[in-house]
């Protein structure tokens, strides 16, 4: 029974018991016995929760009881919130997919932080509703119509129409200029009244109203009575007060992708509580069938314009869009909003967002001379070792070990043991127990549990090695780097690069190179098409002239034959007619050849046009891939940093995007980031590597 179904039963004991059964901690008979024991204790006047009864029976541990209680409380509280969500969908506050997204995010937060987040907070954080929308939904749900007016958004302070200068004498305004000035912030969202002399005691609301209006401030002004009261109650010789605030634009919601399958069932790169990595936890492998919806695009929602203090509209930031990308076994719908499976298999999404459906190949032993290189479109599971000199190219790869081999994967690579003198290139995550003398390049996270020695790691994600030691290695990660120890006194210095993304840089450069080559090829095809069309036009023109010559010659022959009818033809006339007939025959042969030339030119032209069309399609796909790659690269939110829980040895080199630092003396338990620092002498801002102790 699914967790969501369990929550429908509001009896906490039954929910707890069913959860214990679902997670394999107890059997149905055991729970039934515990419930009977609980009832017997109740007759004796002793009330005990079911969890404590199961602990006394030694069915579950106290730690397991706490975990189940936490989940039970979450499901019961979640159950109480579901009517509100159902009401929101019924009344149009939310779309059904928004409800599904909110519940999925609430569950995700609970799994990550073991904490219950109210659905109202989730709706706010996911920007599905704003605070006023939440309040309106609650009022609608409770039926308290008398609170609806209070639920409306509090209007921004808007000034009354500015007093025209004519209502205040010009010389009076000039007089005020000696005391006051108006400062407008660079974004024009705030205006302040400044004074460098003690304000005159007879200043009035009308004076300030006209003075501010002269400076163009016409929106969001504070009540002038309050401003005057402030000026006269604190008559200092120098000061300032905010007199107007604009209404900032409300950002919209970026487009997102809602996946209808578990996107990381193997939990590659996931860290358990305490910092270790569970290499045995492989999760439940999802399976889809042909026609199943794999993912859908949640379109962006535009923001609401704001208004600055000068009354000008302020456009909201444009929400980011996403492009649904498909690999083998998946296809995008005609409107581009859904991805569908075209075959039965295991769905997967690469780190950079490409969705595919893969079949599976199992190799019971090693990849060696018996198997040769393994090239397969689906997932490959290898119970043995990828041996030296052999290559495995597949969607995802699962192997016991790699020794001198090479793996190229469109998805994840999971190695139960070590990677020794080998190369791994993956579009997804990479997970291994240890690395030695190897190269790993991945779009996703790279997770290692024990050690990295004399290796190169490049990742667009994070490098996660909370229990590992890194020696004599080069590690470059776009996001986080988490390790236990870096370097030692006897090993060569490590080089740690943060914030740089060599994978994206290399892939984008390759895509741009392919795009340019396709553009050059398209131009050559265009030139060839122009030449072919010109040659075809010349052939058609020559054919037309030849046919015209034939027509004229035949008319001439007919005229001569009619002219000589009834009279004997002279030898010269006969010779002339015969010569004309011969010319017609030769022209027939010429026309036949010209038609053959035209057919060949048309076939060649069609081939060129087809190649141009295909080239245009390939070019559009590559440009879309480049846009999607750059969108994905800019969407990563984790701040680049290095966290060393143990010792970072002297000599370690930390390289940022614009700065670098060599560690002079060994340090312990530090966090390293690259941040902007202002030079006090020049006032210029520059990037510098910064160390701080772990709290």
C-alpha positions as CSV (number, residue, x, y, z in Angstrom):
1,X,0.0,0.0,0.0
2,X,1.4,3.4,-1.0
3,X,2.2,6.0,1.7
4,X,-0.5,8.3,0.2
5,X,-3.1,5.6,0.7
6,X,-2.0,5.0,4.3
7,X,-2.7,8.6,5.2
8,X,-6.4,8.1,4.3
9,X,-6.7,6.0,7.4
10,X,-6.9,8.6,10.2
11,X,-6.3,6.1,13.0
12,X,-2.7,6.8,14.1
13,X,-2.2,3.2,15.3
14,X,-3.3,1.7,12.1
15,X,-1.2,4.1,10.1
16,X,1.8,3.3,12.2
17,X,1.2,-0.5,11.9
18,X,0.8,-0.3,8.1
19,X,3.9,1.7,7.7
20,X,5.9,-0.9,9.7
21,X,4.5,-3.6,7.4
22,X,5.2,-1.6,4.3
23,X,8.8,-1.0,5.1
24,X,9.4,-4.6,6.0
25,X,9.9,-4.0,9.8
26,X,7.0,-6.1,10.9
27,X,4.5,-8.7,9.5
28,X,0.8,-8.4,9.5
29,X,0.6,-11.1,12.2
30,X,3.1,-9.3,14.4
31,X,1.2,-6.0,14.1
32,X,-2.1,-7.8,14.9
33,X,-0.5,-9.3,18.0
34,X,0.9,-5.9,19.0
35,X,-2.6,-4.3,18.7
36,X,-4.1,-7.1,20.8
37,X,-1.3,-6.5,23.4
38,X,-2.1,-2.7,23.3
39,X,-5.8,-3.4,23.9
40,X,-5.0,-5.7,26.8
41,X,-2.9,-3.0,28.4
42,X,-5.6,-0.5,27.9
43,X,-8.0,-2.7,29.9
44,X,-5.5,-2.6,32.7
45,X,-5.4,1.2,32.6
46,X,-2.1,1.4,30.8
47,X,-2.1,3.4,27.6
48,X,0.8,2.8,25.3
49,X,1.3,3.8,21.6
50,X,1.7,0.9,19.2
51,X,5.3,1.9,18.5
52,X,6.3,1.4,22.1
53,X,4.5,-2.0,22.2
54,X,6.4,-3.1,19.1
55,X,9.7,-1.9,20.7
56,X,8.9,-3.9,23.9
57,X,8.2,-6.9,21.7
58,X,11.6,-6.3,20.1
59,X,10.1,-6.2,16.7
60,X,11.5,-2.7,15.9
61,X,14.3,-0.6,17.5
62,X,13.7,2.7,19.2
63,X,15.5,4.4,16.3
64,X,13.1,2.8,13.8
65,X,10.1,3.7,16.0
66,X,11.2,7.4,15.8
67,X,11.6,7.2,12.0
68,X,8.2,5.7,11.6
69,X,6.6,8.2,13.9
70,X,8.1,11.0,12.0
71,X,6.7,9.6,8.8
72,X,3.3,8.9,10.4
73,X,3.0,12.5,11.6
74,X,4.0,13.7,8.2
75,X,1.3,11.6,6.4
76,X,-1.4,12.5,8.9
77,X,-0.7,16.3,8.7
78,X,-0.4,16.0,4.9
79,X,-3.8,14.2,4.9
80,X,-5.4,17.1,6.8
81,X,-4.1,19.5,4.1
82,X,-5.3,17.6,1.1
83,X,-8.9,19.0,1.2
84,X,-7.5,22.5,0.9
85,X,-5.5,21.5,-2.2
86,X,-8.6,19.8,-3.7
87,X,-10.6,22.9,-3.1
88,X,-7.8,25.0,-4.7
89,X,-8.1,22.8,-7.9
90,X,-11.9,22.9,-7.9
91,X,-12.0,26.7,-7.6
92,X,-9.3,27.3,-10.1
93,X,-6.6,28.6,-7.7
94,X,-4.3,25.7,-8.9
95,X,-4.1,23.4,-11.9
96,X,-4.1,19.7,-11.3
97,X,-0.5,19.5,-12.2
98,X,0.3,22.3,-9.7
99,X,-1.3,20.2,-7.0
100,X,0.8,17.2,-8.0
101,X,3.9,19.3,-8.1
102,X,3.3,20.8,-4.6
103,X,2.7,17.4,-3.0
104,X,5.8,16.0,-4.7
105,X,7.9,18.9,-3.5
106,X,6.5,18.6,0.1
107,X,7.5,14.9,0.1
108,X,10.9,15.7,-1.4
109,X,11.6,18.3,1.4
110,X,10.5,15.8,4.0
111,X,12.9,13.2,2.7
112,X,15.8,15.6,2.5
113,X,15.3,17.5,5.8
114,X,13.1,15.1,7.8
115,X,10.8,18.1,8.5
116,X,7.2,18.9,7.7
117,X,6.7,21.9,5.5
118,X,3.0,23.2,5.5
119,X,1.5,23.1,2.0
120,X,1.0,26.9,2.2
121,X,4.8,27.4,2.5
122,X,5.4,25.0,-0.4
123,X,3.0,26.8,-2.6
124,X,4.8,30.1,-1.8
125,X,8.3,28.7,-2.3
126,X,7.3,27.1,-5.6
127,X,5.6,30.4,-6.6
128,X,2.4,28.6,-7.4
129,X,0.5,31.2,-5.3
130,X,1.6,34.5,-3.8
131,X,0.6,35.5,-0.2
132,X,-2.6,37.2,-1.3
133,X,-3.5,34.1,-3.3
134,X,-2.9,31.9,-0.2
135,X,-5.1,34.1,1.9
136,X,-7.8,34.2,-0.7
137,X,-7.7,30.4,-1.0
138,X,-8.0,30.0,2.8
139,X,-11.0,32.4,2.9
140,X,-12.7,30.6,0.1
141,X,-12.1,27.2,1.7
142,X,-13.4,28.2,5.2
143,X,-16.3,30.1,3.7
144,X,-15.6,33.2,5.8
145,X,-16.7,35.7,3.3
146,X,-16.4,38.5,5.8
147,X,-12.6,38.1,5.5
148,X,-12.4,38.4,1.8
149,X,-11.7,42.1,1.7
150,X,-8.9,41.6,4.2
151,X,-7.5,38.9,2.0
152,X,-7.0,41.3,-0.9
153,X,-3.4,42.5,-1.5
154,X,-2.5,45.5,0.6
155,X,-2.2,48.3,-2.0
156,X,1.0,50.2,-2.3
157,X,1.0,53.7,-1.0
158,X,0.0,55.8,-4.0
159,X,0.2,59.6,-3.8
160,X,-2.7,61.9,-4.6
161,X,-2.2,63.8,-7.8
162,X,0.8,66.1,-7.4
163,X,0.0,69.6,-6.5
164,X,0.6,71.8,-9.6
165,X,3.4,74.4,-9.2
166,X,0.8,77.1,-9.7
167,X,-0.7,76.2,-6.3
168,X,2.6,77.2,-4.7
169,X,4.4,80.4,-5.8
170,X,7.5,79.9,-7.9
171,X,9.5,82.0,-5.5
172,X,8.4,79.8,-2.6
173,X,9.6,76.7,-4.5
174,X,12.9,78.5,-5.3
175,X,13.2,79.3,-1.6
176,X,12.7,75.6,-0.7
177,X,15.5,74.7,-3.2
178,X,17.9,76.3,-0.7
179,X,17.0,73.8,1.9
180,X,15.9,70.6,0.2
181,X,17.0,68.2,-2.5
182,X,15.6,64.9,-3.8
183,X,17.7,61.8,-4.3
184,X,16.4,59.0,-6.4
185,X,18.0,55.5,-6.2
186,X,19.7,54.1,-9.3
187,X,16.8,51.7,-9.9
188,X,14.3,54.5,-9.4
189,X,12.4,52.4,-6.8
190,X,13.1,54.8,-3.9
191,X,13.2,58.6,-3.4
192,X,14.5,60.5,-0.4
193,X,14.2,64.1,0.7
194,X,17.5,65.5,1.7
195,X,18.2,68.7,3.6
196,X,21.5,70.4,4.3
197,X,20.1,73.3,6.4
198,X,17.6,73.3,9.2
199,X,14.2,73.1,7.5
200,X,12.1,76.3,7.7
201,X,9.5,76.0,10.5
202,X,6.7,77.2,8.2
203,X,7.1,74.4,5.6
204,X,3.7,72.8,4.7
205,X,2.4,69.7,3.2
206,X,1.4,71.7,0.1
207,X,5.0,73.0,-0.2
208,X,6.5,69.6,-0.1
209,X,3.9,68.2,-2.4
210,X,4.7,70.8,-5.1
211,X,8.4,70.5,-4.5
212,X,8.4,66.8,-5.0
213,X,6.1,67.0,-8.0
214,X,8.6,69.5,-9.6
215,X,11.2,66.7,-9.3
216,X,9.0,64.2,-11.1
217,X,8.1,62.0,-8.1
218,X,4.5,61.0,-8.7
219,X,4.1,57.4,-7.4
220,X,4.3,55.7,-4.1
221,X,4.8,58.8,-2.0
222,X,4.4,58.6,1.8
223,X,1.8,60.9,3.4
224,X,3.1,64.4,3.4
225,X,1.6,65.1,6.8
226,X,4.0,62.5,8.2
227,X,7.0,64.0,6.4
228,X,6.2,67.5,7.7
229,X,5.7,66.1,11.2
230,X,9.1,64.4,11.0
231,X,10.8,67.5,9.7
232,X,9.4,69.8,12.4
233,X,9.7,67.3,15.3
234,X,13.4,66.7,14.5
235,X,14.7,70.0,13.2
236,X,18.3,68.9,12.6
237,X,20.6,70.8,10.3
238,X,21.3,67.8,8.1
239,X,19.3,64.6,7.3
240,X,17.2,62.6,4.9
241,X,13.9,60.7,4.9
242,X,12.4,58.3,2.4
243,X,9.4,60.0,0.8
244,X,8.4,57.5,-2.0
245,X,8.8,53.8,-2.7
246,X,8.0,52.3,-6.1
247,X,6.2,49.0,-6.5
248,X,8.8,46.4,-7.5
249,X,7.8,44.0,-10.4
250,X,6.7,40.6,-9.2
251,X,8.9,37.9,-10.9
252,X,7.1,35.2,-12.8
253,X,7.8,31.5,-12.6
254,X,10.4,29.8,-14.6
255,X,9.5,26.9,-16.8
256,X,10.2,23.5,-15.3
257,X,9.9,19.8,-16.1
258,X,7.7,17.5,-14.2
259,X,9.0,13.9,-14.5
260,X,6.6,11.0,-14.2
261,X,9.2,8.6,-13.0
262,X,12.0,8.4,-10.4
263,X,14.8,10.3,-12.0
264,X,17.6,9.0,-9.8
265,X,16.5,5.5,-8.7
266,X,20.1,4.4,-8.2
267,X,20.8,7.3,-5.9
268,X,24.1,8.0,-7.6
269,X,26.0,10.6,-5.5
270,X,23.5,10.5,-2.7
271,X,25.1,10.7,0.8
272,X,23.6,9.0,3.8
273,X,23.2,10.7,7.1
274,X,26.7,10.8,8.7
275,X,28.5,11.5,5.4
276,X,29.0,8.0,4.0
277,X,27.8,6.7,0.7
278,X,25.6,3.6,0.5
279,X,26.8,1.6,-2.5
280,X,24.3,-1.2,-1.9
281,X,21.2,1.0,-2.1
282,X,20.1,0.7,-5.7
283,X,16.5,1.6,-5.2
284,X,13.6,0.3,-7.3
285,X,14.2,0.4,-11.0
286,X,11.2,2.1,-12.8
287,X,9.7,0.6,-15.9
288,X,7.6,2.3,-18.6
289,X,5.6,1.0,-21.6
290,X,5.1,2.4,-25.1
291,X,2.9,5.4,-25.0
292,X,3.5,6.3,-21.4
293,X,4.1,10.0,-20.6
294,X,7.6,10.4,-19.2
295,X,7.7,14.1,-18.6
296,X,5.8,17.3,-19.2
297,X,6.8,20.9,-19.4
298,X,5.4,23.3,-16.9
299,X,5.3,26.5,-19.0
300,X,6.8,29.7,-17.6
301,X,4.5,32.3,-16.0
302,X,5.2,35.9,-16.8
303,X,5.7,38.3,-13.9
304,X,3.7,41.4,-13.0
305,X,5.1,44.8,-14.0
306,X,6.0,47.3,-11.3
307,X,6.1,51.1,-11.2
308,X,9.0,53.3,-10.2
309,X,8.7,56.5,-8.2
310,X,8.7,58.5,-11.4
311,X,5.5,56.7,-12.6
312,X,7.4,54.6,-15.2
313,X,6.5,50.9,-15.6
314,X,9.2,48.5,-14.5
315,X,9.2,45.3,-16.5
316,X,9.6,42.0,-14.5
317,X,12.5,39.7,-15.3
318,X,11.7,37.4,-18.2
319,X,11.1,33.8,-16.8
320,X,13.5,31.2,-18.1
321,X,12.1,28.6,-20.5
322,X,13.2,24.9,-20.8
323,X,13.5,22.7,-23.8
324,X,12.4,19.1,-23.5
325,X,15.1,16.9,-25.0
326,X,14.7,13.3,-26.1
327,X,17.2,10.5,-26.6
328,X,16.6,6.9,-27.9
329,X,13.3,5.4,-27.0
330,X,11.5,8.7,-26.4
331,X,9.8,11.2,-28.6
332,X,8.5,14.8,-28.0
333,X,4.9,15.6,-28.6
334,X,4.0,17.8,-31.5
335,X,3.4,20.8,-29.3
336,X,6.7,20.2,-27.5
337,X,5.1,20.0,-24.0
338,X,5.3,16.3,-23.3
339,X,7.8,13.4,-23.8
340,X,6.4,10.0,-24.6
341,X,7.9,6.5,-24.5
342,X,8.1,4.7,-27.8
343,X,9.2,1.4,-26.4
344,X,9.1,-0.6,-23.1
345,X,12.1,-0.2,-20.9
346,X,13.8,1.8,-18.1
347,X,13.3,5.6,-18.3
348,X,16.3,7.8,-17.5
349,X,17.2,11.4,-17.7
350,X,20.9,12.5,-18.1
351,X,22.4,15.2,-16.0
352,X,21.8,17.8,-18.7
353,X,18.2,16.8,-19.2
354,X,17.9,14.4,-22.1
355,X,15.1,11.8,-21.5
356,X,15.3,8.3,-23.0
357,X,14.0,4.8,-22.5
358,X,16.6,2.1,-22.4
359,X,16.6,-1.7,-22.8
360,X,19.0,-3.9,-20.8
361,X,22.0,-6.2,-21.6
362,X,23.5,-8.5,-18.9
363,X,27.1,-9.8,-19.2
364,X,27.6,-12.5,-16.6
365,X,31.4,-12.3,-16.5
366,X,34.2,-10.0,-17.6
367,X,34.5,-7.8,-20.7
368,X,37.6,-9.3,-22.3
369,X,38.6,-11.3,-25.4
370,X,35.5,-13.5,-25.1
371,X,33.1,-10.6,-25.4
372,X,35.2,-8.0,-27.3
373,X,34.1,-4.4,-27.1
374,X,30.5,-3.9,-25.9
375,X,28.5,-1.4,-27.8
376,X,24.8,-1.4,-26.9
377,X,22.0,1.2,-27.1
378,X,20.5,0.3,-23.7
379,X,21.8,-0.3,-20.2
380,X,24.7,-2.8,-19.7
381,X,25.1,-4.7,-16.4
382,X,28.5,-6.4,-16.1
383,X,29.0,-8.8,-13.2
384,X,32.7,-8.9,-13.7
385,X,35.5,-6.5,-14.7
386,X,36.0,-4.3,-17.8
387,X,39.6,-5.4,-18.5
388,X,42.5,-3.5,-20.1
389,X,42.1,-2.4,-23.7
390,X,38.3,-3.0,-23.9
391,X,35.6,-0.4,-24.3
392,X,32.0,-0.4,-23.2
393,X,29.7,2.2,-24.9
394,X,26.1,2.2,-23.7
395,X,23.2,4.2,-22.1
396,X,24.2,3.4,-18.6
397,X,26.8,1.0,-17.2
398,X,26.9,-1.0,-14.0
399,X,30.1,-3.1,-13.4
400,X,32.0,-4.6,-10.6
401,X,35.4,-3.0,-11.5
402,X,37.4,-1.4,-14.3
403,X,41.0,-2.2,-14.9
404,X,42.6,-0.4,-17.9
405,X,39.2,-0.2,-19.7
406,X,37.1,2.6,-21.1
407,X,33.4,3.4,-20.5
408,X,31.4,5.8,-22.5
409,X,27.8,6.3,-21.2
410,X,24.8,8.5,-22.1
411,X,23.6,8.1,-18.5
412,X,25.0,6.9,-15.2
413,X,28.1,4.8,-14.5
414,X,28.1,2.8,-11.3
415,X,31.2,0.8,-10.3
416,X,30.9,-1.3,-7.2
417,X,34.7,-1.6,-6.8
418,X,37.6,0.4,-8.1
419,X,38.5,2.3,-11.3
420,X,42.1,1.5,-12.1
421,X,44.1,3.1,-15.0
422,X,40.8,3.6,-16.8
423,X,38.7,6.3,-18.5
424,X,35.0,7.1,-17.8
425,X,33.0,9.6,-19.8
426,X,29.4,9.9,-18.7
427,X,26.4,12.2,-19.4
428,X,25.0,11.4,-16.0
429,X,26.5,10.6,-12.6
430,X,29.5,8.4,-11.8
431,X,29.8,6.4,-8.6
432,X,32.8,4.3,-7.6
433,X,34.6,3.0,-4.5
434,X,38.0,4.3,-5.4
435,X,40.0,5.7,-8.3
436,X,43.6,5.2,-9.2
437,X,45.5,6.6,-12.2
438,X,42.2,7.2,-14.0
439,X,40.2,9.9,-15.8
440,X,36.6,10.6,-15.1
441,X,34.5,13.2,-17.0
442,X,30.9,13.5,-16.1
443,X,28.0,15.9,-16.6
444,X,26.5,14.8,-13.3
445,X,28.0,14.3,-9.8
446,X,31.0,12.1,-9.2
447,X,30.9,10.2,-5.9
448,X,33.8,8.2,-4.5
449,X,33.9,6.5,-1.1
450,X,37.5,5.7,-0.2
451,X,40.3,7.3,-2.2
452,X,41.3,9.1,-5.4
453,X,45.0,8.7,-6.3
454,X,46.8,10.2,-9.3
455,X,43.6,10.8,-11.2
456,X,41.8,13.5,-13.1
457,X,38.1,14.3,-12.4
458,X,36.1,16.8,-14.3
459,X,32.4,17.3,-13.5
460,X,29.6,19.7,-14.3
461,X,28.0,18.8,-11.0
462,X,29.6,18.2,-7.6
463,X,32.5,16.0,-6.5
464,X,31.2,14.1,-3.4
465,X,33.9,12.2,-1.4
466,X,33.0,12.9,2.3
467,X,34.9,9.8,3.5
468,X,37.7,9.8,0.9
469,X,41.3,11.0,0.6
470,X,42.4,12.7,-2.6
471,X,46.1,12.4,-3.4
472,X,48.2,13.7,-6.4
473,X,45.1,14.5,-8.4
474,X,43.3,17.2,-10.4
475,X,39.7,17.8,-9.5
476,X,37.5,20.3,-11.3
477,X,33.8,20.8,-10.4
478,X,31.3,23.3,-11.4
479,X,29.5,23.1,-8.1
480,X,30.5,21.6,-4.7
481,X,33.6,19.7,-3.8
482,X,33.2,17.7,-0.6
483,X,36.2,15.6,0.6
484,X,37.7,14.2,3.8
485,X,41.4,14.9,3.2
486,X,43.3,16.6,0.3
487,X,47.0,15.7,-0.2
488,X,49.7,14.6,2.2
489,X,53.3,15.4,3.0
490,X,54.7,12.7,0.8
491,X,52.3,13.0,-2.3
492,X,52.4,15.4,-5.1
493,X,50.3,18.5,-4.6
494,X,46.6,18.3,-5.7
495,X,45.0,20.9,-7.9
496,X,41.4,21.8,-7.0
497,X,39.4,23.9,-9.5
498,X,36.0,25.4,-8.4
499,X,33.4,27.2,-10.3
500,X,34.8,26.2,-13.7
501,X,32.9,23.8,-16.0
502,X,35.3,22.1,-18.4
503,X,32.6,19.7,-19.5
504,X,30.2,22.4,-20.6
505,X,33.0,24.4,-22.1
506,X,34.2,21.4,-24.1
507,X,30.7,20.3,-25.2
508,X,29.7,23.9,-26.2
509,X,32.9,24.4,-28.1
510,X,32.3,21.1,-29.9
511,X,28.7,22.0,-30.7
512,X,29.7,25.4,-32.0
513,X,32.3,23.8,-34.2
514,X,29.8,21.4,-35.6
515,X,27.3,24.2,-36.1
516,X,29.8,26.3,-38.0
517,X,30.8,23.3,-40.1
518,X,27.1,22.6,-40.9
519,X,26.7,26.3,-41.8
520,X,29.7,26.1,-44.1
521,X,28.3,22.9,-45.6
522,X,24.9,24.5,-46.0
523,X,26.5,27.4,-47.9
524,X,28.3,25.0,-50.2
525,X,25.1,23.2,-50.9
526,X,23.4,26.5,-51.6
527,X,26.1,27.4,-54.1
528,X,25.9,24.0,-55.7
529,X,22.1,24.4,-55.9
530,X,22.5,27.7,-57.6
531,X,24.9,26.2,-60.1
532,X,22.6,23.3,-60.8
533,X,19.6,25.5,-61.3
534,X,21.6,27.7,-63.7
535,X,22.8,24.6,-65.6
536,X,19.2,23.3,-65.7
537,X,18.0,26.6,-67.0
538,X,20.6,26.6,-69.7
539,X,19.7,23.0,-70.7
540,X,16.0,24.0,-70.8
541,X,16.9,27.0,-72.9
542,X,19.0,25.0,-75.3
543,X,16.2,22.4,-75.6
544,X,13.7,25.1,-76.3
545,X,15.8,26.5,-79.1
546,X,16.4,23.1,-80.6
547,X,12.6,22.4,-80.6
548,X,11.9,25.8,-82.2
549,X,14.5,25.0,-84.9
550,X,12.8,21.7,-85.5
551,X,9.4,23.3,-85.8
552,X,10.7,25.9,-88.2
553,X,12.5,23.3,-90.3
554,X,9.5,21.1,-90.5
555,X,7.4,24.0,-91.6
556,X,10.0,24.9,-94.3
557,X,10.0,21.2,-95.5
558,X,6.2,21.2,-95.7
559,X,6.1,24.5,-97.6
560,X,8.6,23.3,-100.1
561,X,6.8,20.0,-100.6
562,X,3.5,21.9,-101.1
563,X,5.2,24.3,-103.5
564,X,6.4,21.4,-105.7
565,X,3.2,19.5,-105.7
566,X,2.1,18.6,-109.2
567,X,5.5,19.5,-110.7
568,X,8.7,17.6,-110.9
569,X,11.2,18.6,-108.2
570,X,14.5,19.8,-109.3
571,X,17.6,18.0,-108.1
572,X,18.7,21.1,-106.1
573,X,15.3,21.3,-104.4
574,X,15.4,17.6,-103.5
575,X,18.9,18.0,-102.1
576,X,17.8,21.0,-100.1
577,X,14.8,19.1,-98.6
578,X,17.0,16.1,-97.8
579,X,19.4,18.4,-96.0
580,X,16.6,19.9,-94.0
581,X,15.3,16.4,-93.1
582,X,18.9,15.5,-92.0
583,X,19.0,18.6,-89.8
584,X,15.7,17.6,-88.2
585,X,17.1,14.1,-87.5
586,X,20.3,15.5,-85.9
587,X,18.2,18.0,-83.9
588,X,16.1,15.0,-82.6
589,X,19.2,13.4,-81.3
590,X,20.4,16.6,-79.7
591,X,17.0,17.1,-78.0
592,X,17.1,13.6,-76.7
593,X,20.5,14.2,-75.2
594,X,19.3,17.5,-73.7
595,X,16.3,15.8,-72.1
596,X,18.7,13.2,-70.6
597,X,20.9,16.1,-69.3
598,X,17.8,17.8,-67.8
599,X,16.8,14.6,-66.1
600,X,20.2,14.2,-64.6
601,X,20.3,17.8,-63.5
602,X,16.9,17.5,-61.9
603,X,17.9,14.4,-60.0
604,X,21.1,16.0,-58.9
605,X,19.2,19.2,-57.9
606,X,16.6,17.1,-55.9
607,X,19.5,15.4,-54.1
608,X,21.1,18.7,-53.2
609,X,17.8,20.2,-52.0
610,X,17.2,17.1,-49.9
611,X,20.6,17.4,-48.4
612,X,20.0,21.1,-47.7
613,X,16.7,20.3,-46.0
614,X,18.4,17.7,-43.8
615,X,21.3,20.0,-43.2
616,X,18.8,22.7,-42.0
617,X,17.2,20.1,-39.7
618,X,20.5,19.0,-38.3
619,X,21.5,22.6,-37.8
620,X,18.3,23.4,-35.9
621,X,18.8,20.3,-33.7
622,X,22.4,21.3,-32.9
623,X,21.4,24.9,-32.1
624,X,18.6,23.6,-29.9
625,X,21.1,21.3,-28.1
626,X,23.4,24.3,-27.6
627,X,20.6,26.4,-26.2
628,X,19.5,23.6,-23.9
629,X,23.1,23.0,-22.8
630,X,23.6,26.7,-21.9
631,X,20.2,26.8,-20.2
632,X,21.1,23.8,-18.1
633,X,24.5,25.3,-17.3
634,X,23.0,28.5,-16.0
635,X,20.3,26.8,-14.0
636,X,22.6,25.1,-11.6
637,X,22.0,26.8,-8.2
638,X,24.6,25.4,-5.8
639,X,27.3,27.8,-4.9
640,X,30.8,26.6,-6.0
641,X,32.8,25.8,-2.9
642,X,35.3,23.3,-1.4
643,X,34.6,21.7,1.9
644,X,37.5,19.7,3.5
645,X,36.3,17.9,6.7
646,X,39.8,16.7,7.6
647,X,43.2,18.0,6.5
648,X,44.2,20.0,3.4
649,X,47.9,19.6,2.9
650,X,50.4,22.3,2.2
651,X,51.1,22.8,-1.5
652,X,47.5,22.2,-2.6
653,X,46.5,24.7,-5.3
654,X,43.0,26.1,-5.3
655,X,41.9,27.7,-8.6
656,X,38.8,29.8,-9.1
657,X,37.3,31.4,-12.2
658,X,39.5,34.5,-11.8
659,X,41.9,33.8,-9.0
660,X,44.1,31.1,-7.4
661,X,45.8,30.3,-4.2
662,X,48.5,27.9,-3.0
663,X,48.1,26.6,0.5
664,X,51.2,27.5,2.4
665,X,50.6,25.5,5.6
666,X,48.3,22.5,6.2
667,X,44.8,23.5,7.3
668,X,42.0,21.5,8.9
669,X,38.2,21.6,8.6
670,X,37.9,24.5,6.2
671,X,35.5,25.8,3.5
672,X,37.0,27.5,0.5
673,X,35.1,29.8,-1.8
674,X,35.9,32.5,-4.4
675,X,34.3,35.8,-3.6
676,X,34.4,39.4,-4.7
677,X,36.6,41.6,-2.6
678,X,36.9,45.4,-3.0
679,X,40.5,46.8,-3.0
680,X,40.5,49.6,-0.4
681,X,43.1,51.6,-2.3
682,X,41.7,51.4,-5.8
683,X,38.1,50.8,-5.1
684,X,38.1,48.0,-7.7
685,X,36.4,44.7,-7.1
686,X,38.2,41.5,-7.8
687,X,37.8,37.8,-7.2
688,X,39.9,36.2,-4.4
689,X,40.1,32.7,-2.8
690,X,38.7,32.9,0.7
691,X,39.1,30.3,3.5
692,X,36.8,29.9,6.5
693,X,36.6,27.3,9.3
694,X,33.8,24.8,9.3
695,X,31.3,25.6,12.1
